[in-house]
Amino acid sequence: MKLDFLKVLVCPECKKELKLANAQWAKNEIESGDLVCSGGTHHYPIRHFIPRFVESDSYAEAFTLEWTAFRKAHLDSYTGLNWLDDEFRSFLDFPVEALKGKLVLDAGCGLGRFSEIVLNHGGRVVAVDLSYAVDAAFQNLNPRGNIFFAQADIFKLPFRSDTFDMAYSWGVLHHTPDPPSAFRNLPPLVRPGGRVMTFVYANYNKAYLATTQFYRKFTRRLPRTLLLKLCYVAVPMYYVSKIPALGPFITRLLLPVSIHPPNHRWRVGNTFDLYSPQYAFCYDHVEVFRWYENAGLTRIRPVAPDSGISYIATKPPIDDEAWNLKQSFQSFATDFLTKS
């Protein structure tokens, strides 16, 4: 753990200051030790350079296996593509270059695939995950610097209020036991003028959902390692999906698997992600819009229309200058409508 990380940390239980104790250093970082709240009531260990604010990976156990098995498969630096960079840009309502110097919370970082994109554009990242996937993210990204890691519960995040320029949770909230409550923990951590962005599963494709939910009744009971092996069916099914008419029917309705990512390990991992989690909630636009509205956010915008239910919004007051926006949101909308 980098010592500077203490500046943004608080006890997730009592919100008091945390103090470092029993520190063992290695490579100019804290390899092990303890974080103790100023009240002396709560203690949190630092193990393998990462502060641990939970005792286990709880309901996120499947993701520990997934991101350990495919530690680098999703990274743009591994695939040599700009797949995730392009995707991340589609979720923003500001130029990606505006991330330079910003402090960004990746709530549910997994192996660090989007944290890497933020780093690539000059941002600083706090990467958090409930699962031990955070260890994979540490191995992938810690050598780059400008990134901090924590294993923590999204319902009890150990950060000061009004800390981050942006907080996002991509594909994570729907895997928690209470997604609306999980979302409500993000806006208070963002500074005024900062951004909140999320992506959750959509509930519009009823036939697809009926099929996957039926299979999940059985797949969730299987040993995780066995299920992971079965998910390699996504490799040949990718080629089946190319068959006109019949292929999409098989891979989206008869036996849904992941077919879009650019390599087979990624597709296997996404298929495992589909069938293994304990929770997998789906929502419509109205429901998620209300999350943002009830949180007091403004400029609530749907983004990335091909990626489930995705929104980005601003915590008032508006601060366009900080995000390299040369014209206001209102004038942009007016110009767009006029040209249309």
N, C-alpha and C positions, 0 to 999 in steps of 0.2 A: 504494500500500500504506500502510495506517495504521501508524505507528510502534509502537503498542501490540501489534501482531500478533507482533512479535519475542519477546514474553514466552512464547508457546506453541510457537514454532518451534524445531526442531533439525535438524541435517543428517540427511537420510534415509538416508545411507550409513553414517556413523560415529556418529550420535546425539550429536555434540558441539554446543556452542553455535554460533549463527550471529551474525555481526557484519555491520553495514551498511557498505558502501563505495560511493563514487562516486555518492552520492544526488543526484538532480535532483528538486526539489520543484515541485508545482503544486497549487493549491487545498488546501493544508495536508495533502497526501498525497505519497508518494514515487511519482513517475511512472516513473522509471527508475533503475537502479543495479545493485548486486550484493550478494548475500548470500554471505559467505565463512565456512566453518567454522573454528572456533578452531584446528584443526590446520593450516589453510592448504592442505588438500589438495583440497577440493571448493568449486566456485563455482557459484552459481545466479543467473541474471539476473532483474531486475525489468523487465518490459516492459509498457507501457500500464497501469501501476498494479498489476500482478499479478505476484507471484513465480512463476517458472517452474521447477519441479523436474524437468521432463521436456523432452526435445529436440523431441518431436513428439507428435501425438495417436494414433500407433501404431494398434492395432486398433480404436480408437474413432472412426476417421475419419468413419464414417457419421453419428455423432451431431453432429459439427461441422456438417455440412450440414443435418441436421434442425433443430437448435436455432437455426441462423442463419436458415434459411428461415421458421421459425415462432417468432420470438424472444419474442412475447408471447402466443401463442394459448392457452396453458394457464393463464395467470395468472388467479386470481379477480378481481384488480383490472382485468383486461382484459375478461373475460367478463361481469362484473357479477353473477356467481353465487357461491354458497358451496359449489360442487361439491367443490373440493379441501379446503376447511376441514372439511366433513362427512366426507370420506374420511380425512383425517389423524386426526381424532378417533377414528374406528373402529379405528385401529391402536394406540391408547394404552391403558394400563391404569391411568391416573391422569387427573384432571381437566385439560383443556388449559390452564386458567388457571395451573396449577402451573409452566408453562414460563417465567413471568415471572422475569427475572433469571438464568435458567439459560443456560449456555454449551453450545451444541448443534452437533455435527458433522453436516453433510449430505454424506455420502460418495457422490459421484456426483450433483452438484446439477443438471446440465442447465441449463435456463434459469432455475432458481431457484424453481420453482413451490411446492415445500414449504418452502423457506427463507422465502418470503414469508409462509406461514402461521405459522411460528415467530415471525417478526418481529411479525406482527399480534397475537400473544398475549404480547408483551413479552420474548421470548427474545433472546439474542445468538447469532449464527450464524457458523460457519466453513464456507464453501461451497467444496467441492473437486470438480474434475472433471479427468479425463485429457484430454478433448477441449477444443477451443477454444470449446465451449459456455460455458465459464466466463466468457468475454468478454461473452456475451449476458447471463448472470446479473449481471455487474458493471454493465452498462448499465441493466438492469431495476431493480436493488435498491440499488446503492451509495449513491444520494442519500438513502436512508432512514437510514443510519447503523446502528450496532450489528451490522455484518456485515463479515467479512473474506473474502478470496478467495485461492485458490491453484490453480495447475494442477499436478497431481501424480498419481502412480500409486498406486492403492489398495494395491499390494503393497509400496510404500515411502513410507508417509505421513510427512510431516516434522513430527510433533508429539510433544510430551512425553507420557510415560505418565501416566495418572491425571489427565488434564486436563479432560475433558468431563463434563458432567452427563448427557448423552445423546448417543449416536451412532446414526444410522440410515442405511440404504442401501436406497432404495426403487426396485426394478426395475433394479438395476445389477449385482449380483453375478453373475447368470446370463449377463451379456454379457462376462464376463472369461474368460480361458483356464483358470482354476482357481478356481471359486467357493468351495469349502471353504477353500482357503488365503487367498483374499481376505477371507472372513469372519473368519478367525483374527486378522487385523490390527486389528479393531475393538475387542474387549473390553479389550485392554491400555491403550487410550487413554481409557477411561472411569474416572471416579473410583469408589471403593467406595460402593455405594448408588445408583449411576447406572444408566441404562437403555441397552439395546441393542435395536434393532428393525430387522427386514429383511423384504423382500418379494421372492420369486423365483417364476418360472413353475412351475405345477403340471404333473405328467405324467399326470394321470388321464384326460383326454379323448383317447383313443388315436386315434380317427378324425380329429379335428381336427389333432392333431400329425402324423399320417402325411401329411395333405394339405399342411400348411404346410412340413414338412421336404422334401417332394417339390419344391414350388415354389422353396424356398430354394436348391436345387442349381443353379437357373438364375438366380434374381434376384441372388444374390451376385456373379455374374459380369458383370452389366450395369453400365454407367457409372452412377454414383450419381445424376447429374442426370436421366438418362433414367428410372431407376427411380422417382425422386420424381414425375416427371410421370405415370407409369403409375399411381401410387398415388392419383391423383385419381379413379380408378374408385370409390373409397370414397364419393364424393359421391352419385352416382346409386344406388349399392348400398344406401345408408342407406334409401332409399325402397323398394327391393326387399325389404329385411328386414322391412318392415311387412306384406307379403303373408302371410296365414295359412298355416301349415304349410310352404309352398314357400319363403317368404322366409328363414327361419332355416336351412333345408337349403342354400340357395344361399350365404348369407353366412357360414356356419360350417363347411360341409363341402365344397361344390363350389369356391368361391372365397372363402376366409376373408378378411374385411376388418374393420376397426374400425367398430363401429356405435353404441357406447354414449356416447362423449363428447358434450358439448352443442353443439359447432359443427363445421362441415365441415373447417376447417383443422386442428383437433385430430384429427379422425378420419383425415384424410390423413396427418398426422404419425405417428399410432399405427400405421397400415398400413405406412408406410415403416419404422417401428421393428420391425415384425414380419418384414419380408423383407430388410432391408439388413445387419444386424449380422453380423460375422464369427463370433461365438459366440452361441448361444442355448440354454443348458442348461435342463433341466426336472427337477424333484425331487418327491418325495412327503414327507408329514409326518414319517415316521420318520427319513429322512435329515437333514432340516433340524433336527429336534429334537435329534439327536445332535451336530450342530455346536454348539449351545448348551450341551448337557450336557458335552461334552468341553472346552469353554472354561471350565468351572467356574461357569457362571451358574446362578442360582436363580430360582424363580417363573417358569418358562418357560411362556408362555401363547400358544396360537394366537389370533389376532385377525383381524378383517375376513374372515369366512369366504367372502365372495364375491370375494375378491381373491387368487387363487393361494395360495401357501404363505407365510403371514405369521406371524411370531412376535415377541413382545417379552419381555424377561427382565431381571432385576436382577443387577448385579454385587455379590456379598455384601461386607459385611453389609447387611441390610435397613435402609432409612431412610425409613419411611413418612411421617414428619413433613415431610420435605423435599418430598414430592410431594402434600401436602394430602390424604393418605388418613387419614380419621378412624377407620377400623377396619382391623384387620389383614387381610391377604389370606386367612388361614385363617378368620377369623370371617365375612368376606364370603362365602366359599364355603359355610360352614356355614349361614348365613342363607339363602342362595340355595337350597340343597338342602332346607332345612326348609320354605320357602315352596312349593317345587315339589311 
